[in-house]
Amino acid sequence: MISQKQILIVEDNEINRMLLREILSADYQVIEAENGLEALSVLKERGDTISLILLDITMPVMDGYTFLSIVKKRSGFFFHTGYRDHPERQ
């Protein structure tokens, strides 16, 4: 049996997480975190097995920008945003 790729969904809105899980779970193992701080814990435990992170920007506890700044310091990764004026696109 081929193991499924893992996707980490970082989203504070439970309905959005549920929709993404429903869409993706047939093809991927979906892991969820409600905020950036929780996502950092997930990455610490299983970061080497996660293929993709879907990240909300506006969240309580730790927002997406703070999460990205921490993760970028720890490891290399590909970053893409739909925000035209985001600092990473400058």
Secondary structure as UniProt FT lines:
FT   STRAND          5..10
FT   HELIX           14..24
FT   TURN            25..27
FT   STRAND          28..33
FT   HELIX           36..46
FT   HELIX           47..49
FT   STRAND          50..55
FT   HELIX           64..74
FT   TURN            84..85
FT   HELIX           87..89
//
